[in-house]
Amino acid sequence: SQYFRGIEDPRVQGRCRHLLSDILPAALCTYLTGGVDYQDMHLFAKDRGKQLQGLLELPNGAPPADTF
């Protein structure tokens, strides 16, 4: 997620539970592993979040599909 930290987050500060620097790599990795939708992104972050501790921080758990 260090590579994504430099991207400006346009969301309202204080209203977001999940880091943009977690959302973007989770979405990218989902597509690279054959995922096709937001539910797949949520499941990827939920199921593989611990395996990707160096890439994803996930301080509030896996983002839900609606967040993606």
ZAMARGU-4260 file (C-alpha; in steps of 0.2 Angstrom, whole numbers, plus 5000, padded with zeros to 4 digits):
<rodrens>
0) 5000/5000/5000 | 5015/5011/5001 | 5014/5014/4982 | 4996/5020/4983 | 4999/5032/4998
5) 5004/5046/4986 | 4987/5046/4977 | 4976/5060/4983 | 4961/5054/4992 | 4946/5064/4986
10) 4934/5057/4999 | 4928/5067/5014 | 4940/5066/5028 | 4933/5058/5044 | 4919/5049/5035
15) 4929/5035/5028 | 4933/5019/5037 | 4944/5011/5025 | 4961/5018/5018 | 4962/5022/4999
20) 4979/5014/5000 | 4970/4997/5005 | 4956/4999/4992 | 4966/5002/4977 | 4978/4987/4978
25) 4964/4975/4984 | 4954/4980/4968 | 4970/4978/4957 | 4974/4961/4965 | 4956/4955/4963
30) 4956/4959/4944 | 4974/4951/4942 | 4967/4935/4950 | 4952/4933/4940 | 4939/4943/4950
35) 4926/4953/4941 | 4915/4963/4953 | 4915/4973/4969 | 4909/4957/4979 | 4925/4948/4973
40) 4935/4963/4979 | 4927/4962/4996 | 4930/4943/4997 | 4948/4945/4991 | 4952/4958/5005
45) 4943/4947/5018 | 4950/4930/5013 | 4968/4936/5009 | 4971/4951/5019 | 4981/4942/5032
50) 4992/4934/5018 | 4995/4952/5011 | 5000/4961/5027 | 5014/4969/5019 | 5003/4976/5005
55) 4986/4979/5015 | 4984/4987/5032 | 4965/4985/5034 | 4964/4993/5051 | 4945/4991/5050
60) 4944/4975/5042 | 4940/4971/5024 | 4931/4985/5015 | 4913/4980/5010 | 4908/4978/4992
65) 4899/4995/4992 | 4915/5004/4997 | 4924/4997/4981
</rodrens>
